[in-house]
Amino acid sequence: MPLATSLAIFQSCNITGVPKSTRCAILRDMAKVRKAERRPPLNKTHKLKRQDWAKKYLKTDFSKVLWTDEMRVSLDGPDGWARGWIGEGQRAPVRLRRQQGGGGVLVWAGIIKDELVGPFRVEDGVKLNSQSYCQFLEDTFFKQWYRKKSASFKKNMIFMQDNAPSHASKYSTAWLARKGIKEEKLMTWPPCSPDLNPIENLWSIIKCEIYKEGKQYTSLNSVWEAVVAAARNVDGEQIKTLTESMDGRLLSVLAKKGGYIGR
């Protein structure tokens, strides 16, 4: 009975009259409270494209793939994260209530093999369309990281990005092609597939760190500094574990006939 209440679970076992505190104490030994995951719906076409993608890249050397994505972090963090145990007689800490989480910062990063690229901060107030996205990549990824790499590295690297409009537009595709990232060097990406991108797991690691114990921030600079600090604490072995998970993810997609996999 996933996401059932403690009362519903006990009633399904024909057990009544047990106080809520007792029910919860018993369940804590065998279960955890979780929120339902939010994912975009997959239709038949999506599932077929996910399977085609898995078949296409099944023999890929994923140590050569740069996995990229953006993440937005707010001053207040995701809803529901400011929960935890407090001692008997202690008062719960007071949290600020702000619209839209108090505002936020857009962050871009990439991972390849055991290396973290970035994170880089999108300038406040900039909306990423095709032009601003390409300019952002030029100022950060290309100038600060890619140009330092050897010719052989650039020849073999595969660039992955999702199908956000600013990424997949004709303008952005042509711009990347002029940078030498085209054809087989630009990974095709199936729709509605955040579960296949290992950098999503990196975002989870960073968010757990910066929002632990219900932490809030008072400025955009302070939350950005927290992201940078958390990213520095992610070591190469953690990143390697994520990038080396790709063979298993592809096999899971095929086994589930294009359905969602666990991350």
Phi and psi in degrees as a GROMACS rama.xvg file:
@    title "Ramachandran Plot"
@    xaxis  label "Phi"
@    yaxis  label "Psi"
@TYPE xy
-61.2505  136.51  PRO-2
67.843  16.196  LEU-3
-77.3338  155.699  ALA-4
-77  161.387  THR-5
-61.5463  -35.7071  SER-6
-63.6024  -44.5765  LEU-7
-64.6976  -38.0139  ALA-8
-64.6672  -45.3307  ILE-9
-67.1677  -38.2803  PHE-10
-65.7388  -33.3426  GLN-11
-66.4936  -21.5901  SER-12
-97.845  11.3045  CYS-13
60.0568  36.154  ASN-14
-113.19  119.842  ILE-15
-125.322  166.69  THR-16
78.6423  10.9296  GLY-17
-93.8794  126.436  VAL-18
-59.7644  152.44  PRO-19
-59.0904  -40.9427  LYS-20
-60.948  -38.553  SER-21
-70.3193  -42.5089  THR-22
-58.7595  -45.5726  ARG-23
-66.6343  -38.5114  CYS-24
-62.8894  -39.6301  ALA-25
-68.7812  -43.348  ILE-26
-68.8168  -28.414  LEU-27
-62.7665  -22.3646  ARG-28
-77.3893  -13.2589  ASP-29
-134.448  -3.37647  MET-30
-152.4  170.497  ALA-31
-132.426  152.902  LYS-32
-83.054  127.363  VAL-33
-137.076  151.934  ARG-34
-92.4473  151.917  LYS-35
-65.2859  140.489  ALA-36
-74.7982  142.441  GLU-37
-101.066  122.82  ARG-38
-139.101  147.166  ARG-39
-66.7114  146.477  PRO-40
-67.9142  144.718  PRO-41
-105.457  123.354  LEU-42
-97.921  -177.303  ASN-43
-60.714  -41.2335  LYS-44
-63.9201  -42.5443  THR-45
-58.3549  -46.2632  HIS-46
-63.9133  -39.5663  LYS-47
-65.1484  -40.5776  LEU-48
-68.3307  -34.8003  LYS-49
-66.6063  -39.2906  ARG-50
-66.9401  -42.2665  GLN-51
-61.5337  -40.693  ASP-52
-62.184  -44.9311  TRP-53
-62.3458  -41.3735  ALA-54
-66.2992  -38.9861  LYS-55
-64.1766  -39.5136  LYS-56
-105.324  14.8103  TYR-57
-61.8338  -31.6788  LEU-58
-104.584  18.0145  LYS-59
-74.2389  143.022  THR-60
-83.0188  97.7773  ASP-61
-72.5379  -8.24513  PHE-62
-70.7228  -11.0537  SER-63
-98.963  -1.70845  LYS-64
-94.8292  130.282  VAL-65
-96.1433  113.741  LEU-66
-93.5979  122.598  TRP-67
-125.881  160.773  THR-68
-176.731  166.328  ASP-69
-106.437  155.806  GLU-70
-140.786  136.653  MET-71
-102.794  130.267  ARG-72
-117.013  134.831  VAL-73
-105.317  168.749  SER-74
-66.9441  -30.1771  LEU-75
-99.8082  -16.0184  ASP-76
84.139  171.989  GLY-77
-62.6156  149.594  PRO-78
-59.5182  139.896  ASP-79
86.7955  -2.6353  GLY-80
-83.6498  -18.9902  TRP-81
-88.2345  57.8834  ALA-82
-130.303  145.668  ARG-83
175.849  176.183  GLY-84
-80.5624  145.88  TRP-85
-131.533  151.923  ILE-86
-70.8788  159.737  GLY-87
-60.1937  128.742  GLU-88
88.7484  -10.2171  GLY-89
-85.3988  152.891  GLN-90
-98.4682  144.603  ARG-91
-66.7913  140.519  ALA-92
-64.734  152.233  PRO-93
-86.0877  134.386  VAL-94
-114.374  144.441  ARG-95
-71.848  144.529  LEU-96
-112.233  116.605  ARG-97
-133.85  146.215  ARG-98
-67.4767  140.918  GLN-99
53.5805  36.7679  GLN-100
67.0101  17.0009  GLY-101
81.6684  8.21922  GLY-102
92.3668  171.039  GLY-103
-159.358  -178.613  GLY-104
-124.3  137.839  VAL-105
-97.0098  128.594  LEU-106
-121.812  139.127  VAL-107
-119.365  142.605  TRP-108
-155.941  170.126  ALA-109
-142.821  157.852  GLY-110
-133.101  140.146  ILE-111
-145.834  125.712  ILE-112
55.3282  -104.514  LYS-113
-120.489  23.6608  ASP-114
-119.048  139.395  GLU-115
-98.9555  128.98  LEU-116
-103.992  114.674  VAL-117
97.3684  -150.894  GLY-118
-75.115  153.94  PRO-119
-118.883  142.376  PHE-120
-97.9631  129.776  ARG-121
-76.1117  133.913  VAL-122
-56.6506  135.428  GLU-123
-56.0502  136.051  ASP-124
86.9715  -6.78337  GLY-125
-87.7005  124.689  VAL-126
-94.2264  126.607  LYS-127
-77.8485  100.733  LEU-128
-104.491  -172.994  ASN-129
-57.8921  -46.0227  SER-130
-67.3392  -47.4428  GLN-131
-70.4153  -30.9055  SER-132
-64.7924  -46.5657  TYR-133
-64.7613  -39.7394  CYS-134
-65.4069  -38.2777  GLN-135
-61.1851  -47.5271  PHE-136
-60.4416  -39.3438  LEU-137
-61.7381  -45.5653  GLU-138
-75.5491  -24.4479  ASP-139
-114.016  -75.5115  THR-140
-57.1537  -52.4069  PHE-141
-71.2143  -49.5331  PHE-142
-73.7999  -34.1875  LYS-143
-97.5439  -13.6674  GLN-144
-135.568  -57.2482  TRP-145
-62.6746  -41.0432  TYR-146
-67.548  -16.4545  ARG-147
-82.8531  -10.316  LYS-148
-82.8846  157.449  LYS-149
-72.8336  163.544  SER-150
-62.668  -38.0546  ALA-151
-67.0225  -37.2594  SER-152
-63.0801  -48.0954  PHE-153
-61.801  -34.4283  LYS-154
-65.368  -35.5739  LYS-155
-96.3001  -17.6227  ASN-156
-68.011  138.637  MET-157
-111.449  128.422  ILE-158
-97.5782  124.412  PHE-159
-111.283  133.764  MET-160
-145.749  156.532  GLN-161
-82.4883  -170.724  ASP-162
-97.0743  27.0985  ASN-163
-55.9611  145.171  ALA-164
-52.3363  -39.3932  PRO-165
-69.0354  -22.8034  SER-166
-85.2933  -45.9641  HIS-167
-94.2949  3.6639  ALA-168
-67.1647  161.735  SER-169
-61.6114  -37.4661  LYS-170
-61.4186  -51.0241  TYR-171
-65.8104  -40.0629  SER-172
-62.9578  -43.7543  THR-173
-66.4896  -38.7418  ALA-174
-64.196  -45.3366  TRP-175
-63.6336  -36.5757  LEU-176
-61.5889  -38.306  ALA-177
-67.3218  -21.4471  ARG-178
-87.5318  0.715133  LYS-179
92.0768  2.42284  GLY-180
-100.611  95.2351  ILE-181
-155.456  167.891  LYS-182
51.9471  -123.379  GLU-183
-71.435  -13.0629  GLU-184
-83.5709  -9.15657  LYS-185
-115.008  109.087  LEU-186
-67.0789  131.962  MET-187
-72.4174  150.681  THR-188
-131.806  131.634  TRP-189
-74.8139  153.781  PRO-190
-70.4439  153.178  PRO-191
53.8759  49.9836  CYS-192
-130.937  48.7362  SER-193
-63.9999  -24.7295  PRO-194
-68.4359  -15.7194  ASP-195
-93.5292  -8.95981  LEU-196
-96.5974  113.143  ASN-197
-65.4405  -19.0951  PRO-198
-69.1214  -19.2506  ILE-199
-60.9539  -33.7873  GLU-200
-69.4126  -33.591  ASN-201
-64.413  -43.1101  LEU-202
-57.8721  -40.0905  TRP-203
-63.0731  -41.6449  SER-204
-60.9912  -45.6027  ILE-205
-67.0909  -43.2939  ILE-206
-65.2156  -39.2012  LYS-207
-60.5209  -35.3457  CYS-208
-73.8739  -47.5731  GLU-209
-76.495  -20.7858  ILE-210
-110.101  14.0454  TYR-211
-62.1623  146.897  LYS-212
59.423  28.6571  GLU-213
70.1265  25.5741  GLY-214
-62.1539  138.931  LYS-215
-119.049  164.428  GLN-216
-125.423  153.336  TYR-217
-102.138  -9.73709  THR-218
-151.085  158.958  SER-219
-65.5486  -35.3951  LEU-220
-64.6445  -37.4928  ASN-221
-69.6229  -37.9069  SER-222
-72.3335  -33.6187  VAL-223
-64.5308  -43.0664  TRP-224
-61.7191  -34.8474  GLU-225
-67.6001  -38.3004  ALA-226
-62.5446  -45.7245  VAL-227
-61.0598  -44.646  VAL-228
-63.9072  -42.9098  ALA-229
-65.7366  -38.705  ALA-230
-64.6143  -37.641  ALA-231
-65.3785  -25.7344  ARG-232
-82.9779  -7.56193  ASN-233
-84.1449  115.735  VAL-234
-89.1466  171.394  ASP-235
-61.0597  -33.9507  GLY-236
-66.3101  -37.8221  GLU-237
-63.9819  -43.6006  GLN-238
-65.7976  -41.0825  ILE-239
-61.7326  -38.2449  LYS-240
-60.062  -40.0258  THR-241
-68.0795  -47.9978  LEU-242
-70.0176  -29.9246  THR-243
-79.4847  -3.448  GLU-244
-80.7345  -5.7047  SER-245
-67.7782  -37.1333  MET-246
-58.6964  -43.9947  ASP-247
-65.5156  -36.4631  GLY-248
-64.824  -42.2127  ARG-249
-64.9176  -42.3088  LEU-250
-64.2131  -36.5192  LEU-251
-65.9662  -40.1227  SER-252
-59.6881  -44.8127  VAL-253
-67.274  -40.2656  LEU-254
-65.3284  -33.0964  ALA-255
-94.8603  11.0761  LYS-256
55.3407  42.1121  LYS-257
91.7537  -1.81214  GLY-258
-74.1097  169.585  GLY-259
-64.8302  147.606  TYR-260
-113.653  164.079  ILE-261
-76.5592  146.129  GLY-262
